[in-house]
Amino acid sequence: MSRFDAIIIGGGVVGATAACALGEAGVRVALIEARAPLAPGLQSPDARVFAITRASERIFRSLGVWDVIQRQGAFAFSDMEVWDAAGEGVTHFDCAEIGEPCLGYIIEPRFIQAALWQQLQSLDTVSLVCPARFQGISVHDDRVDVTLEDSPPLNAELVIAADGSRSPVRNMLHMKTHRHDYRQSSLVALVKTSEPHRNTARQRFLPGGPLAFLPMADGWSSIVWTMPTENIERLLIADREVFHEELTAAFEYRLGTVVDSGEREAWPLQRLHAEHYVIPRVALIGDAAHAIHPLAGQGVNLGLLDAAALAEVITVARRRGRDPGSLAVLRRYERWRRGDNLLMMMAMDGINRVFSNPRSLLHRAGNRGLSLVNRSALARRQFMRHAMGLGGDLPVLATVSEEMPASD
Ligand SMILES: Cc1cc2nc3c(=O)[nH]c(=O)nc-3n(C[C@H](O)[C@H](O)[C@H](O)COP(=O)(O)OP(=O)(O)OC[C@H]3O[C@@H](n4cnc5c(N)ncnc54)[C@H](O)[C@@H]3O)c2cc1C
């Protein structure tokens, strides 16, 4: 049986980031991923993109992968506009107001994934076990044994589950979760509009859910159109012209008309939070620990902070000669991240509820809140810092400034 310091199950963006952070710190890691590695340049564009915060940019920069991601395609947006279908006024955020070059980036997941995998291949501390499917886990006092379909078993002092919201590891270990079905789904697609987006991310709150246009290169935008699940099928299969017309109208012609579009995909939405992120020798990170409403594009960003925080806790413990798989060490990670994630989850829940009930008092209060934020420079600045992921207790990897040279 091959022995490692840590086994990470799930090589999505969050698991691959954790592997990079640990591997670069000298921890011997096995990364298990079910899907075959991406062949650079061969995949079609992702219909769903990620809004990546400045904190996540810093993590990628610290790991030496940011330059590669940027070269492949990271679209910086400088402004954000948010408005409500039933209310008045637009709340506008501009990075110049806080002296920053941009508010964040819109990036296709395949670019992040490819950059991380390229970096992982160069680390002799990391073994990529891929494609390989996790099958079973048994936790012992001093180690964890992991079995895989069609690959030899492995063991380590610690297992990190980064295997997504359906986490087979979490389920197999009977780690409890709290769930809420939003009864909403998001339709995602790349679209081209007749008017330029001017590097601005825009979101309109509609009674059924928010509609976001995220700016991308060459005048394209990526849309995230959230609506009650029963309405989505019709739009998924609608003729392109019908889809373009309905989307244009739902967005109030803010970017003129929709003139072209790519593949459409639907993502059902749920809120999920693991009651505990850790048990002895096992930690959950990313969507395995929490799945949140995508209305502020924070899910993967929270997962990246989990990965950076856990890697920091583990490396500090090792340096001090402590057992990184012990509950006492892993609880430090849970205390660090669970509260912040819960806060973001509740905020997204509240915003979704407030703006999805157009006749309620809460809705009026929400509109008033939007206008107050628009009128207060202080509130705008605070909102922007939070949206950029720069609030709270950040892991060291997320504190490197963009002025510093990239480490690769
Ligand atoms: C419509 C929509 C829009 C979103 N937009 C944004 C956004 O703009 N910004 C943002 O920050 N977040 C966004 N999110 C959230 C984001 O998609 C998730 O938070 C993110 O993908 C979670 O990453 P992860 O690596 O934790 O999990 P996943 O991406 O689910 O990766 C899990 C990995 O584990 C692997 N795996 C699973 N089971 C096994 C097994 N048995 N054996 C081996 N490997 C296994 C899978 O193959 C996969 O690679 C959005 C979500 C939705 C639904």
The ligand as a Gaussian input file, in Angstrom:
#p B3LYP/6-31G(d) Opt

LIG

0 1
 C      -24.692000      28.234000     -11.802000
 C      -23.522000      28.341000     -10.899000
 C      -22.657000      29.414000     -11.020000
 C      -21.577000      29.548000     -10.162000
 N      -20.767000      30.623000     -10.288000
 C      -19.747000      30.800000      -9.435000
 C      -18.896000      31.947000      -9.516000
 O      -19.072000      32.819000     -10.376000
 N      -17.907000      32.076000      -8.615000
 C      -17.704000      31.159000      -7.624000
 O      -16.820000      31.349000      -6.788000
 N      -18.456000      30.047000      -7.544000
 C      -19.472000      29.838000      -8.409000
 N      -20.247000      28.724000      -8.318000
 C      -19.912000      27.697000      -7.297000
 C      -18.827000      26.735000      -7.815000
 O      -19.273000      26.128000      -9.006000
 C      -18.506000      25.668000      -6.800000
 O      -18.345000      26.250000      -5.538000
 C      -17.191000      24.957000      -7.189000
 O      -17.304000      24.324000      -8.446000
 C      -16.806000      23.921000      -6.135000
 O      -15.569000      23.391000      -6.456000
 P      -15.041000      22.045000      -5.770000
 O      -13.668000      21.812000      -6.332000
 O      -15.226000      22.128000      -4.286000
 O      -16.061000      20.927000      -6.247000
 P      -16.305000      20.341000      -7.725000
 O      -16.058000      21.379000      -8.756000
 O      -17.639000      19.702000      -7.676000
 O      -15.166000      19.244000      -7.879000
 C      -15.264000      17.992000      -7.255000
 C      -14.280000      17.051000      -7.937000
 O      -14.311000      15.786000      -7.262000
 C      -14.284000      14.762000      -8.220000
 N      -14.926000      13.560000      -7.653000
 C      -16.195000      13.416000      -7.237000
 N      -16.427000      12.163000      -6.821000
 C      -15.251000      11.491000      -6.947000
 C      -14.837000      10.148000      -6.673000
 N      -15.681000       9.214000      -6.213000
 N      -13.549000       9.821000      -6.917000
 C      -12.664000      10.739000      -7.404000
 N      -13.014000      12.006000      -7.693000
 C      -14.281000      12.392000      -7.461000
 C      -15.077000      15.315000      -9.407000
 O      -14.756000      14.651000     -10.609000
 C      -14.637000      16.775000      -9.400000
 O      -13.525000      17.005000     -10.220000
 C      -21.340000      28.572000      -9.164000
 C      -22.185000      27.468000      -9.038000
 C      -23.272000      27.357000      -9.898000
 C      -24.186000      26.172000      -9.746000

